Amino acid sequence: MSKPFVAVLMGSDSDLPTMKSTLDVLKSFDITFEAKVTSAHRTPAATHAYVTDAEARGCKVFICAAGLAAHLAGAVAGITTRPVIGVPIDCGPLQGHDALLSTVMMPGGVPVATVAIGSAGAKNAGYLAAQMLAVGDDALAVAVKEERAKSAEAVQAKDAALQAKLG
Ligand code: RP5
């Protein structure tokens, strides 16, 4: 079995601009990942084959992004028992509400950990995958904690700047 990795699946290459945030977060934690365009609707057999193979090769978490009638995360969750994180993509006339409901409303027993619509969700998918892997990786757990502390410091610095401006 190869090194543990995260698989980032997208229903279309049109999802990539949003999902770049996920890849950036994974890179920032030195997490090995594979990114792939594969569709629950347009390439169902290839999606099934990839997920089965990825799990056998050491994939620990699947992140699945899709817009419109977004079934990629749910379809993947039906194939694997690894954790699946779903990112609803904001595209089309319903601003991602369609994708949110399609991703989050899974039947009992087949969970998809669904994050927010769009770029905040894409970012959080990366952090959530890191937190999941950190359960069994002490060095990564420290890195996640340090990143969280840095983010708190950034907010405090912004507040200090506001207070200075207000006099
Ligand atoms: C979904 O349909 C994809 O994930 C994408 O968000 C949306 C539109 O796909 P394209 O028509 O841009 O390929 O399956």
Residues whose N, C-alpha, C, O or C-beta is under 5 A from the ligand:
A	BS01	RP5	M10 G11 S12 S14 D15 A65 A66 G67 L68 I89 C91
